[in-house]
Structures are given as C-alpha cells and as structure tokens.
C-alpha cells in the first residue's frame, strides 16, 4: 500500500493527471492532504484552474460581425 504523503513533484503530476482522468480515491486524498500543508502547490493548482478557464473562454470565442 502506498503512503498518503506526496512530494511537490508527485502532487504536481497528480494535478496535471486529474485534468485528463478521474484520480483514484487514494490519490485524491493524498493530493488534498498535500495541498493543506504545502505553500507552493495550491498556487500551481490555482494557475491550472485559471488556464482551464481561459481555454474554455477561448474555445467559445466568436469574432463579432
């Protein structure tokens, strides 16, 4: 069984992976725990959310006639 602690590198990989697929419950829990104790990784998560939102807006953009 894998421990619930993750390094920042592992947490970053999990955040990127969850963009494409649903994480297993153990990985979701480990990521949440890491985000609670880390100062840098929540910033990266917010940046990823911002990029996702900007891409959604860009995909829906139409030029005015």
Secondary structure, 3 states (H helix, E strand, C coil): CCCCCCCHHHHHHHHHHCCCCCCCHHHHHHHHHHHHHCCCHHHHHHHHHHHHHHHHHHHCCCCCC
